[in-house]
Amino acid sequence: KDSALVKLAQRVNFTKHIQPICLPSNCSDLPANTPFYATGWGKIDCRYLAFTAKL
């Protein structure tokens, strides 16, 4: 249940590749084993300084 709020130095222009995300409300009750997707970029482990070549 981690989340982050990022303040950018400039506005972002949405494109077909850059879109806002939709977050579920706190009262969302998903059944066990409900599939979901998580996306991101950058480090996949905070113990290492290097970035992964393949995400």
C-alpha positions as CSV (number, residue, x, y, z in Angstrom):
1,K,0.0,0.0,0.0
2,D,2.8,2.4,-0.8
3,S,2.3,5.5,-2.8
4,A,4.2,8.6,-3.8
5,L,3.4,12.1,-4.8
6,V,5.9,13.8,-7.1
7,K,6.0,17.5,-7.9
8,L,7.5,18.2,-11.3
9,A,9.4,21.2,-12.3
10,Q,7.2,21.7,-15.4
11,R,3.9,20.5,-16.8
12,V,3.6,17.2,-18.5
13,N,1.9,16.9,-21.9
14,F,-0.1,13.8,-22.0
15,T,0.4,11.6,-25.1
16,K,-0.5,8.1,-26.0
17,H,2.6,7.0,-24.1
18,I,2.2,9.4,-21.1
19,Q,-1.0,9.1,-19.2
20,P,-2.2,9.6,-15.6
21,I,-3.1,6.6,-13.6
22,C,-6.4,5.7,-12.0
23,L,-6.2,4.7,-8.4
24,P,-8.8,2.6,-6.7
25,S,-10.8,4.1,-3.8
26,N,-9.9,3.0,-0.2
27,C,-13.2,1.0,-0.1
28,S,-12.2,-1.2,-3.1
29,D,-12.5,-4.8,-2.0
30,L,-10.8,-7.1,-4.5
31,P,-11.2,-10.8,-4.3
32,A,-8.2,-12.9,-3.5
33,N,-6.0,-13.7,-6.6
34,T,-7.3,-10.8,-8.6
35,P,-4.7,-10.0,-11.3
36,F,-3.3,-6.5,-11.6
37,Y,-0.4,-4.7,-13.3
38,A,2.3,-2.6,-11.8
39,T,4.6,-0.5,-14.0
40,G,7.6,1.7,-13.5
41,W,11.2,2.4,-14.4
42,G,14.6,2.7,-12.9
43,K,15.9,0.7,-10.0
44,I,14.3,-2.6,-9.1
45,D,16.2,-3.0,-5.9
46,C,17.3,-0.2,-3.6
47,R,20.3,-2.2,-2.3
48,Y,22.2,-1.7,-5.5
49,L,23.4,1.6,-7.1
50,A,23.2,0.4,-10.7
51,F,20.0,0.5,-12.9
52,T,18.8,-2.7,-14.6
53,A,19.4,-3.0,-18.3
54,K,16.1,-4.8,-18.8
55,L,12.9,-3.9,-17.0
